[in-house]
């Protein structure tokens, strides 16, 4: 079968984002014996023309479209990002009779509503490396597809597909998904060594995308893949694992494998501010870690408990200090306005953040409400959202009494600190 895979993301937001997930699906589909072309619209000057031209030249039997982002999660000036993707799907429809199949992180959060909104034929919720090649094979011989895990059809509930062993899934070669212009540039190549998160933060959509059980690739395999990418000319790598330091023993083994491979690289990752010790920080430094995102979200102990965080402000301060002393750049995030937030807890968070001496800080006012989260339950109970809302159009939670004051207070704080945005 001839398969066209389209990465529909054209938004840069904080950085250029390469389509690692879709590249993994592409590698698996090629391994299954299909002829596959991957089209990344991020680097196309005219995305819609690129879709039409590629379809005319390749004449695919199946078209897959990856949906990464639903919106930009900004409450103050929200951008809904699915309208351009709907145009891509419409162009696929007008240029080809091939079935259009959706996937990607954004799709997995809203499988039924995105399928309906975009007007595609089928969707895959969760990991596509196992499900998509089988789906393509069945489409090729006209067989039933509704019994496949993760496959969503219009009007049908879906059971998310999960791969138990990540080492059974292929990793893509550099030339498959990284454009030549990214070599030696400021582009950070994404790396994922783990999937799944058991933390159950009150607002987080990760369990719907990856599940709650942590599944890992072997450290040796990740190190070997990084070596291949480095040989291809890439040096900057962003670990997109939800928490680089969990489990702690795995994080240390991964760093040791990278060190032993002798790879000269720069790493960025996300740190959960608990379960960090001096040994891990030193191993990360030796492995090439140059910056971390410190996932603290608040400096108020009460708000951290409301978010179902497993750490307190003192632990955040101690972890931040370890990385500061190691010379590793620290970037922080504040989520202001969640359930239980008051003017006092906001001021507590801002004052706390000042004590961390961070290199950069991003403040987000209001929390994007995702389905099947504790935050959605709170919003429903308080009448912020209705029971029939699918939440595809972005809805945000801001604690009562703060909607007018909080954006102004955040803007005032940003204005006096050039490292804050």
KAGIGI-V304722 format. One line per field, one symbol per residue. ss: DSSP state (h for helix, s for strand, l for the rest). phi: phi as a letter, one per 20 degrees, with the letter a starting at -180 (. if undefined). A space follows every 50 residues. Layout:
# KAGIGI-V304722
ss=???
phi=???
This chain:
# KAGIGI-V304722
ss=lssssssllllllllllllhhhhhhhhhhhhlllsssssshhhlllhhhh hhhhhhhhlllsssssllllsllllllllslhhhhhhhhhhhhhhlllss ssslhhhhhlhhhhhhhhlllssslslhhhhhhhhhhhhhllllllllll ssslllllllsllllhhhlllllhhhhllhhhllllllsssllsslllll lllllhhhhhllllssllhhhhhhhhhhhhhllllssssllllllllhhh hhhhhhhhhhhllllssssssllllllhhhhhhhhhhlssssssssslll hhhhhhllllllhhhhhhhhhhhhhlllssssssssllllllhhhhhhhh hhhhhhlllsssssslsslllllhhhhhhhhllllllllllllllsslll llhhhhhhhhhhhhhllllsl
phi=.ecdddeefceeleafdeefgfffffffffgfneecddddffdefcgfff fffffffelfebcdcedecebemeffcfdedegfffffffffffebeffd deaofffffcgfffgffemeebccenfefeffgfgfffffdmefcfefgn eddgmdfcdfecefdfffdfdffgffbdfgfefmdefdffcceccnbefl ffdeeggfedndefccefgffffffffffffeodcecdfegfbfecffff gffffffffffmeecddcbddefalccffffffffffofdbcdeeembdd gfffffemfdccgffffffgfgfffemefcddccddofgnfcffffffff fffgfelfebbdddendfedfmdffffffffemfcefefemfffccdcgg ndfeffgffffffffecfedc
